[in-house]
Amino acid sequence: QTATELATGSEPIQTVRLPDGRVAIVNKTTGTVTIIDGSTMAPAGPPMTNPGGGGQLEALATDKSGYLVDKKTGTITELAAPGKTAAPAVPIPQGILATVPAGDSVWVLTKTGQVIEVAGGRALRTVRLGTPVSGLTVADGHPIAVTTAGRAYEVDADRPHAIGDLGLTGPDIVLGSWRGAGRYVLAVDRRSAHVSVLDPRTGHDAR
């Protein structure tokens, strides 16, 4: 019953469980975001609407909070806890290419190749690798930026730390999703169909 109220026909939805047990559900067609109480499966407040932004919306869950990423407007909004007012959206003027959650932060890859950490309703810092970045993922609990040259970096330390080389280069590299993040950096080259698995603890790479 809950599902039929959130989407109809072929409308795809994205579901993300939040740290407090609620579930954020994004209708990727209509741009409607509904927060569900995980214990009762009833809506926890009125739905939020983002007309025309459904395909560009994504919900993320960090260790302590939930966020709504809107690539169309270039903003990241922390989802308010029950009974509290939502914080203002954090603008990313450079545009949002990709986002991943790690720890209590959202890590953003901008369209200009920078990596920005967002937490607590503000942008905390900007990481520049000095070389083009092709994507972001999460491995062993850390946000990982991968360059077009195939080099992987942990970006949540005081300065970026190189953890190894994936051996896959170019713009057609697909990185493993943060949803299934485990210990390893997983990458696939769509052109050659080669797969690379990098262990960030040892730097060992299997292809």
C-alpha positions in Angstrom: 0.0 0.0 0.0 2.8 2.4 0.8 4.6 1.7 -2.4 1.5 2.4 -4.6 1.2 5.8 -2.9 4.8 6.7 -3.8 4.9 5.7 -7.4 2.7 4.4 -10.2 3.3 2.4 -13.4 7.0 2.5 -14.4 8.1 5.4 -12.2 11.4 4.4 -10.6 12.1 5.1 -6.9 15.2 5.2 -4.8 15.1 4.2 -1.2 17.7 4.9 1.5 17.5 4.0 5.1 18.4 6.9 7.4 20.4 6.4 10.7 17.3 7.1 12.8 15.4 4.3 11.2 13.4 6.4 8.8 13.4 5.7 5.1 13.9 8.4 2.4 12.2 7.6 -0.8 12.8 9.6 -4.0 10.4 9.3 -7.0 12.9 9.7 -9.9 10.2 10.8 -12.3 8.1 13.3 -10.3 10.9 14.6 -8.0 8.8 13.9 -4.9 10.7 13.0 -1.8 8.8 11.1 1.0 10.2 10.3 4.4 8.7 7.1 5.8 8.6 6.0 9.5 10.4 2.7 9.4 8.4 1.2 12.2 4.9 2.1 10.9 5.6 2.5 7.2 3.5 5.7 7.4 4.8 9.1 6.0 6.7 11.1 8.6 5.4 14.5 7.4 4.3 15.9 4.1 6.3 15.0 1.0 8.8 17.4 -0.5 8.4 18.2 -4.2 11.2 19.1 -6.6 9.5 19.7 -10.0 11.5 18.6 -12.9 14.4 17.4 -10.7 13.5 13.8 -10.2 16.3 12.3 -12.3 18.8 14.6 -10.7 17.9 13.8 -7.1 19.6 11.4 -4.8 19.2 10.6 -1.1 22.3 9.8 0.9 22.7 8.5 4.5 25.8 9.3 6.6 26.6 7.9 10.0 24.4 10.5 11.8 22.1 12.1 9.2 20.5 12.0 5.8 21.0 14.3 2.8 19.2 15.1 -0.4 21.5 15.9 -3.4 20.1 17.9 -6.2 22.4 17.9 -9.2 20.1 20.1 -11.2 20.3 23.0 -8.8 23.8 22.1 -7.5 22.7 21.9 -3.8 22.9 19.5 -0.9 20.2 19.7 1.8 20.4 17.9 5.2 17.1 16.1 5.9 15.6 17.5 9.1 15.2 15.2 12.1 11.6 14.8 13.4 10.4 18.0 15.0 13.3 20.1 13.8 13.6 22.7 11.1 15.7 21.8 8.0 19.0 23.6 7.6 19.5 25.8 4.5 20.7 24.0 1.4 24.5 24.0 0.8 25.2 25.4 -2.7 28.0 23.9 -4.8 28.7 26.6 -7.4 31.0 24.4 -9.4 28.2 21.9 -10.1 27.8 18.4 -8.8 29.1 15.4 -10.8 29.0 12.7 -8.1 28.5 12.3 -4.4 29.2 9.6 -1.8 28.7 9.4 2.0 31.5 8.5 4.3 31.5 8.9 8.1 29.3 11.8 8.9 30.1 13.8 5.7 29.0 13.9 2.1 31.9 14.0 -0.4 31.2 15.8 -3.6 33.0 15.6 -7.0 32.4 18.9 -8.8 32.2 19.4 -12.5 35.6 21.2 -12.2 37.3 18.2 -10.8 37.5 19.3 -7.1 36.4 17.2 -4.2 34.4 19.1 -1.5 33.4 17.8 2.0 30.0 18.8 3.2 28.8 18.2 6.8 26.8 20.1 9.4 25.0 22.3 6.9 28.2 23.7 5.3 31.1 23.0 3.0 34.0 22.2 5.2 36.9 21.9 2.8 38.0 21.6 -0.8 40.5 18.9 -1.9 42.4 19.5 -5.1 44.4 16.6 -6.6 46.0 18.7 -9.4 44.9 16.1 -12.0 41.6 15.2 -13.6 39.3 13.1 -11.4 37.0 10.5 -13.1 34.9 9.4 -10.1 34.3 8.9 -6.4 33.6 5.8 -4.4 33.9 4.5 -0.8 36.3 1.7 0.4 37.2 0.6 3.8 35.2 3.4 5.3 37.0 6.2 3.4 36.0 8.3 0.4 38.2 7.5 -2.6 38.8 9.7 -5.6 40.1 8.1 -8.8 41.9 10.1 -11.4 41.6 9.5 -15.2 45.1 8.1 -15.0 43.8 5.3 -12.7 45.4 6.5 -9.5 43.3 6.2 -6.3 43.5 8.6 -3.4 42.0 8.7 0.1 40.7 12.2 0.5 39.6 12.4 4.1 43.0 12.8 5.7 44.8 16.1 6.2 46.1 15.8 2.6 45.2 13.3 -0.2 46.9 10.0 0.3 47.6 7.8 -2.8 46.6 4.2 -2.0 47.4 2.5 -5.4 46.9 2.3 -9.1 43.9 0.6 -10.6 45.5 0.1 -14.0 42.4 1.4 -15.8 42.6 4.8 -17.4 40.3 7.2 -19.3 36.8 8.7 -18.8 34.9 5.4 -19.2 35.7 3.9 -15.8 32.7 2.9 -13.6 33.4 2.7 -9.8 31.6 0.5 -7.3 28.6 2.1 -5.6 28.8 3.4 -2.1 25.8 1.3 -1.3 27.8 -1.9 -1.6 31.0 -0.4 -0.3 33.3 -2.9 1.5 37.0 -3.0 1.9 38.0 -2.8 -1.8 38.0 -0.2 -4.5 36.1 -1.8 -7.4 36.3 -0.4 -11.0 35.2 -1.5 -14.4 36.3 -0.2 -17.8 33.3 -0.1 -20.1 35.4 0.0 -23.2 37.6 -3.1 -22.5 35.3 -4.8 -20.0 38.3 -5.2 -17.7 37.8 -5.2 -13.9 40.2 -4.0 -11.3 40.0 -4.5 -7.5 42.3 -2.5 -5.3 43.0 -3.1 -1.6 43.5 0.3 0.1 45.3 -1.3 3.1 48.0 -3.0 1.1 48.0 -1.2 -2.3 47.6 -4.7 -4.0 45.6 -4.6 -7.2 44.0 -7.6 -8.9 42.8 -7.3 -12.5 
